[in-house]
């Protein structure tokens, strides 16, 4: 599995296209990164919005 990651990193470094550089995968990455950025503040401060108490 480690070999696959190294091969993909090398392909990216050399500018070659892989399945991860396709339009659908890039869009999926953008969406998942947005959710990653938002989940922390929502978990931390969401209780203030909904009026529930966190333990």
Secondary structure, 3 states (H helix, E strand, C coil): CHHHHHHHHHHHHCCCCCHHHCHHHHHHHHHHHHHHHHHHHHHHHHHHHHCCCCC
